[in-house]
Amino acid sequence: MHRIQIFRALILIFLLGGSVAGAAKVDVYSEFQKKIAKLETDLKKEKDITKKYDSFLKSYRELSDLRAKNPRQAEEKELNMSLFMDSLAFLPEKKEFQAKKCRDYKKEVTAMMQSYSKDQKEPFVERAFKVVDLICK
Amino acid sequence: MKQSKASFWVYTFCCFAAFAVFGGYSLYYQTGNSDYASTAEEQVLKKLQTVNQSLSGMTPKEDMSCSCQFGDQTNVLSFEKPSDCGPDRNYLQDKFQAFKKIDPKGYFVGGRDYSKTADVLPRKCALYIMKRFWKDRALSPEEKREADIEWNRTAPPSDQREVKEVKDYRQDPRLFSKCDSDPDGVPERYGHKACVTEDYVNLVYNSLIDVSDCLDVPAKFIAPKLSNESGLHVNAFGLVNDGGIGQFTDQALADVAQNYDNFKGRITGSSKESCQRLRSIPGVMPKNSKEILSSDSNRCHAISTPPNPLRSLVYYGIFYHSTKRNSNGAFSRSTDSKDPNFRGAEALMKEAGLEGYDIEKIKEMIFVMAYNSGPGRPAVFFREWLKYRLETIKKYPITKADFDMNYWPTGPQFKAKPGEARVQALGKKGKPLTLAEYLFAYKDSVYIAAVKAQARVLDKGLGAGTCTESKFLEL
């Protein structure tokens, strides 16, 4: 009886341990992309440009935290995520944001992040350009 | 004692006389065969030569020596003559005549005293780069087969080439262009290099030197890059519609247009003679940024001569400064007010123990890559490489070898798909990748290494530092 109880307890610990570890392990890259998709949807729905920018800033911070709180991912994934974040880093902070300057922001982001060589495609840079478009639309 | 004093003065006089006769002769008539004039002794000799020349008031003989072979000429550079090139390579001759009409004082189409600009960049650098670039003629599969047959007629049995079926030979890419039908239109692709005559080299060199002086662009810094891209040919036409001496794409021209109004004043408001000469040629300076035609369908705007190569080089000067400013800005960004987790390159370098490293040299590498990838991306790649290296920094501390750009992947490595497959192909057995390897493996880029390779070629052919900056792209 005693042995059976110990055995059950061990199985329980094993199962719980497994599920806790499973819960802790986040697929950062997948989450990152889900958050971008949600941001895109929110930006499409919202009409007010100031609210759009708030929504962007909130997501931007969440994306950063997601990466900061988790271990480094595979290199290609890290590069893609950084290209997205760095493209949008050229947008101003909340207090400096002015809707009328949106065209200039777009120019700045494009000038900094567009490659001079057309064969260098970066889908995450393109996605960042799309976010800028959605904010400024 | 008296006798020994007398013999000392006799000996001294003899030495002086011998130097005056033989030393002076050898300095004045130096053929310049010593390509690697870098020792202290050679530098002293060079200075003596300069003093000697200025005293004699004579124009020095231009040094055309090289460690090179073009046709049957060994270790000396010479201009091609129109009669040597045949009709298919003389297609720019009438353009030079047209240039002469808009440059009646011969600022660009005429010769100059090239000893005055030899320290900036010797004219032979332009000649060497132009002659060395790509091939004189693009060969068809039939011509390639014929060339192999011809080779085998005289080559020893050990050096015979395989003669294949015509279908098994590839047509050479056509990397030059003509803009005869519309000077602002679509370039017509062409396979043969324009004849590298003295007129042609002078036009390119005079333009390069004046833009370099007027816009403060270091000629020896950009020489390896231009050697890699266009070979200084006015009508170079790359495979992604990058055109002209500056190999401009639509995005690069759009950047020039965006910065033109800010930079224009540097030329129009300058009293420098070089700027005055640039201003004197019609078509070189657009009235405003709207006149800069960036679309692929207008690429002849940056190719057709006249007024190119001048216009394209003026654009290049603007491009150089704007890209450098933006690339350095992206590199130096230390904070992001929207992202408290952001860590800039310098903070990451500090964490990796790289405080003693020459940060300006690293910025230079990133800037060179920015010519190709745009100003913002290379700084991202560099930061990611640092973060990647920090993961294993205790076991594998970063050393100068991690920044070595004397790197070129092998054929099988090139064939592997960018990403983990390439890392496998690099066969590092768990050791971390150097910066050059990382850029190649994950971003499919060998651009910095390619420009560095051009600098090596120039150093080998014309002497270290003759056409390049000292320690170019190295720590």
Interface residues (C-beta under 8 A of the other chain):
Chain A: L57 Y60 R61 S64 D65 R67 A68 R72 A74 E75 E76 E78 L79 S82 L83 M85 D86 S87 A89 F90 L91 E93 K107 A111 M112 M113 Q114 S115 Y116 S117 K118 D119 Q120 E122 V125
Chain B: V240 N241 D242 T249 D250 Q251 A252 A254 D255 Q258 N326 A330 R333 D336 S337 K338 D339 P340 N341 F342 Y371 N372 S373 G374 P375 G376 R377 A379 V380 F381 R383 E384 K387 Y388 E391 G419 E420 Y438 Y442 K443 S445
